[in-house]
Amino acid sequence: MPWARIQLNDGTSIPTLAYGTGRLKNGDSVVGWVKQAITAGFVHLDVAQAYANEEETGKAISESGVPRESLYITTKFSGRDNLTILEAAQQSIKKLGVDHVDLYLIHHPRFATPDIPTAWAQLEKLKADGLTKSLGVSNFNEEELLAILDVAKIKPVANQIMVHPYNLAAQLPVFEFGNKHGIVTEGYSPLQSLRSTPGGPVDKPVNDIAARLSATPEQVLLAWAKSKNIVVITSSRDHGRVVSFLGAGDLELTAEDIAAIDEAGNKGALWSRACSKAGTVLPWEEGKLYDA
Ligand SMILES: NC(=O)C1=CN([C@@H]2O[C@H](COP(=O)(O)OP(=O)(O)OC[C@H]3O[C@@H](n4cnc5c(N)ncnc54)[C@H](OP(=O)(O)O)[C@@H]3O)[C@@H](O)[C@H]2O)C=CC1
């Protein structure tokens, strides 16, 4: 099954692969990178006020020639420029050159000011005013999600959190809480192990599976994330990678493949924690990735 869409609790659906603009800097190049992703076939764009490239993303959307209604656009309130949630959403929409976004997230609970219930009520107003189709959050834990569910007239559809093999176990409680309450998990930084921890325990199963399936390690990691029934949020400036990420939706990992990556990820996380307690730094630990 290629990258499909999954149903959200408000009756809309979301494409399960997204192209994120978080690492895209340098003005004009951003337009080219985002356009390249849209032209290759990415239909879901993940942007944020904090990434400071909504305008370039908007330009890429318009230059791509792909109709707005074929795209799924997420942006986030990141507490920048002393704007209220309403002002920030209006500004983002204007910069993106659209009349509404598909999903609006609170980027981090620390931006839910003065408190989570008040911020959530402001998000609900955005939906009532037609500025966004769906509402969600990012980097929220179970307690913070509960603070919304306790008051929500409209439930969050998604919680965007970091998901890669080394932190899956640490993220499972919030992931399962989401499942229980109909909140889809979006997983960002699926390629973290390749980027910042080369040589870690996950590499061997990932490389073995990639060789067997004539795939790249990146594709295997994306297929692994997909197997968890989450929305996968990745990115690349490289045309070949962009195309290969789209193709990763067709990779068929076996239950054994998935279990081997899970196991190596857990082992890596545990090993990392034990070593950091003992004061040893492993080569693949550089970058302090293990947010577990
Ligand atoms: N809500 C939140 O708080 C956060 C949300 N996000 C969202 O998720 C998106 C994706 O996050 P990101 O961490 O970039 O996702 P990934 O883990 O998928 O990493 C993508 C990056 O990895 C690089 N890469 C790919 N393959 C390799 C390799 N083999 N070796 C080294 N580097 C490689 C790519 O570089 P290249 O361009 O050269 O191909 C690209 O910059 C962000 O853009 C943002 O939209 C991210 C972080 C936090």
The ligand as a Gaussian input file, in Angstrom:
#p B3LYP/6-31G(d) Opt

LIG

0 1
 N        6.957000      19.778000      15.648000
 C        8.241000      19.878000      15.908000
 O        8.658000      20.296000      17.014000
 C        9.226000      19.454000      14.872000
 C        8.779000      19.211000      13.601000
 N        9.663000      18.818000      12.615000
 C        9.108000      18.656000      11.253000
 O        9.573000      17.460000      10.681000
 C       10.266000      17.739000       9.471000
 C       11.327000      16.710000       9.227000
 O       12.262000      16.736000      10.308000
 P       13.739000      16.229000      10.072000
 O       14.369000      16.069000      11.390000
 O       14.405000      17.090000       9.070000
 O       13.419000      14.797000       9.393000
 P       14.336000      13.582000       8.961000
 O       14.791000      12.826000      10.147000
 O       13.568000      12.854000       7.936000
 O       15.624000      14.238000       8.323000
 C       15.650000      14.845000       7.062000
 C       17.047000      15.384000       6.884000
 O       17.958000      14.299000       6.937000
 C       18.921000      14.450000       5.926000
 N       19.327000      13.115000       5.497000
 C       18.631000      12.229000       4.776000
 N       19.314000      11.090000       4.612000
 C       20.481000      11.278000       5.252000
 C       21.642000      10.469000       5.431000
 N       21.715000       9.247000       4.928000
 N       22.664000      10.968000       6.144000
 C       22.598000      12.218000       6.643000
 N       21.527000      13.030000       6.505000
 C       20.491000      12.560000       5.816000
 C       18.255000      15.243000       4.828000
 O       19.263000      16.002000       4.196000
 P       19.206000      16.368000       2.633000
 O       18.377000      17.598000       2.542000
 O       20.644000      16.643000       2.313000
 O       18.645000      15.202000       1.902000
 C       17.272000      16.114000       5.592000
 O       17.853000      17.367000       5.924000
 C       10.777000      19.172000       9.662000
 O       11.104000      19.803000       8.453000
 C        9.575000      19.790000      10.332000
 O        8.588000      20.070000       9.365000
 C       10.988000      18.587000      12.897000
 C       11.487000      18.825000      14.158000
 C       10.652000      19.309000      15.248000

